[in-house]
Amino acid sequence: MATVEIPCPRCAGHGSRVEWKPDAGICYRCRGNRFVRVDPVRLERALYALRAKYLRLLGETRNPDPKVRALASECLRYCVQDGLRVRATLEMIKNEA
């Protein structure tokens, strides 16, 4: 499996941030190493799964039950955030290549 090393997307390759107070601001994703190893194939599969989840949740937002609609709308927001993060990471990999 081919992995790629990229600057950490969480801390922008700095390893830490001043505004993060716990653990002296060390990034939890890269553990202060400034770089992370990612598998592009796995990220593409995750993006595909997120798209399917998005479509399913979008259908549930049309449910007549207001509780189901509210929960689906909240989950939809997180699904979009995850999809954007995965897509940005894939773009970073493509730009590094």
C-alpha positions as CSV (number, residue, x, y, z in Angstrom):
1,M,0.0,0.0,0.0
2,A,1.5,3.3,-1.1
3,T,1.3,6.1,1.5
4,V,2.2,9.7,1.0
5,E,3.8,12.1,3.5
6,I,2.1,15.5,3.6
7,P,2.2,18.5,6.0
8,C,-0.3,18.0,8.8
9,P,-3.6,19.5,7.7
10,R,-4.6,20.1,11.3
11,C,-1.7,22.3,12.4
12,A,-0.7,23.4,8.9
13,G,2.7,21.6,9.3
14,H,3.8,23.5,12.4
15,G,3.5,20.7,14.9
16,S,1.8,22.9,17.4
17,R,-0.3,26.0,17.8
18,V,-0.1,28.7,20.5
19,E,-3.9,28.9,20.9
20,W,-4.1,25.1,21.8
21,K,-3.6,25.0,25.6
22,P,-3.6,21.2,26.5
23,D,-0.2,19.5,26.2
24,A,1.7,22.7,25.4
25,G,-0.2,23.1,22.1
26,I,1.2,19.9,20.5
27,C,-0.9,18.8,17.6
28,Y,-2.8,15.6,18.3
29,R,-2.9,14.5,14.7
30,C,0.9,14.6,13.9
31,R,2.1,14.5,17.5
32,G,4.4,17.4,16.8
33,N,6.2,15.8,13.9
34,R,4.7,18.3,11.4
35,F,4.0,15.6,8.8
36,V,1.4,12.8,8.5
37,R,1.4,9.7,6.3
38,V,-1.9,9.1,4.4
39,D,-3.1,6.5,2.0
40,P,-4.7,8.3,-1.0
41,V,-6.7,5.1,-2.0
42,R,-8.2,4.9,1.5
43,L,-9.1,8.6,1.4
44,E,-10.9,8.2,-2.0
45,R,-12.9,5.3,-0.6
46,A,-13.8,7.4,2.5
47,L,-14.9,10.2,0.2
48,Y,-17.1,7.8,-1.8
49,A,-18.6,6.5,1.5
50,L,-19.3,10.0,2.7
51,R,-21.0,10.8,-0.6
52,A,-23.3,7.8,-0.1
53,K,-24.0,8.9,3.5
54,Y,-24.7,12.4,2.4
55,L,-27.3,11.3,-0.1
56,R,-29.0,9.0,2.5
57,L,-29.1,11.9,5.0
58,L,-30.4,14.3,2.5
59,G,-33.3,11.9,1.9
60,E,-34.0,11.8,5.6
61,T,-34.2,15.6,5.9
62,R,-37.5,15.2,4.0
63,N,-38.9,12.9,6.6
64,P,-42.3,14.1,8.0
65,D,-41.1,13.5,11.6
66,P,-39.5,16.7,12.9
67,K,-37.1,14.9,15.2
68,V,-35.8,12.8,12.4
69,R,-35.4,15.9,10.2
70,A,-33.5,17.8,12.9
71,L,-31.1,14.9,13.6
72,A,-30.6,14.3,9.9
73,S,-29.8,18.0,9.3
74,E,-27.2,18.0,12.1
75,C,-25.6,14.8,10.8
76,L,-25.6,16.2,7.3
77,R,-23.6,19.2,8.5
78,Y,-20.9,16.9,10.0
79,C,-20.9,14.8,6.9
80,V,-20.2,17.8,4.7
81,Q,-17.4,19.0,7.0
82,D,-15.8,15.5,6.9
83,G,-16.1,15.4,3.1
84,L,-14.5,18.8,2.7
85,R,-11.6,17.8,5.0
86,V,-11.0,14.6,3.0
87,R,-11.3,16.4,-0.3
88,A,-8.8,19.1,0.9
89,T,-6.3,16.4,2.0
90,L,-6.6,14.7,-1.4
91,E,-6.0,18.0,-3.2
92,M,-2.9,18.6,-1.0
93,I,-1.6,15.1,-2.1
94,K,-2.2,15.9,-5.7
95,N,-0.4,19.3,-5.4
96,E,2.6,17.6,-3.6
97,A,3.0,15.1,-6.5
